[in-house]
Structures are given as structure tokens and as C-alpha cells.
């Protein structure tokens, strides 16, 4: 269960345009993740800039890294992202499920082509 301090750290990390784009790219990449160089290219930032942003996202628990050969592969921490959504929604309904229905419907899975970073 995510606590308020963890949620604030995650929201702080996501409140920057490049970092939000990185997380969205990694969510679309799925469990295979993406090499840092390709991620930099797709996000439109330099390798040193991507490194800075990835460290912030990793510190917030939103991404993980793993060395594969000579590359660093980054993956979205789907569990943490789910916890973040649950944190936002846990008090949403206040006993009235119809209040949350539009948000739940909007959060349903979409194909990667429908997601724009």
C-alpha cells in the first residue's frame, strides 16, 4: 500500500514533461523495456539528460534498470504505477461507485497506438 510520502515523491517525479514522457514510453514498451539510448532518442533528449531523468524516476520507484550486455534496459514499474492510481482512487467513490465510473472507464487498457507520449 502506497503512503502519502511515496505518492508525493512519485507525483513530483512525474510533474516534469520529459519524465512523464519517459514513463509513458516505458509503459508502452511493456516488460521488454527499452535501452537508455533508444529511450533518449524517442524522448528527444541527450544521453546525459535522459540519465538525469531516469535517476529521478528510479528514485521515485517508477522505473527499474537492468544491465543487458552493454546496454542499460529500463522498465516501467507497473506495480508502483498501479499503486499510484489506487492511491488517487481509494477515496473517490465515498460509497457511490457511479462517481468513479468515468475514471475507471478512461483507465481501461488501450492499444499502444492510442497512447501518445
C-alpha positions, 0 to 999 in steps of 0.5 A: 500500500502506497503512503502519502510520502511515496505518492508525493515523491512519485507525483513530483517525479512525474510533474516534469514533461520529459519524465512523464514522457519517459514513463509513458514510453516505458509503459508502452514498451511493456516488460521488454523495456527499452535501452537508455539510448533508444529511450533518449532518442524517442524522448528527444533528449541527450544521453546525459539528460535522459540519465538525469531523468531516469535517476529521478524516476528510479528514485521515485520507484517508477522505473527499474534498470537492468544491465543487458550486455552493454546496454542499460534496459529500463522498465516501467514499474507497473506495480508502483504505477498501479499503486499510484492510481489506487492511491488517487482512487481509494477515496473517490467513490465515498460509497457511490461507485457511479462517481468513479465510473468515468475514471475507471472507464478512461483507465481501461487498457488501450492499444499502444497506438492510442497512447501518445507520449 
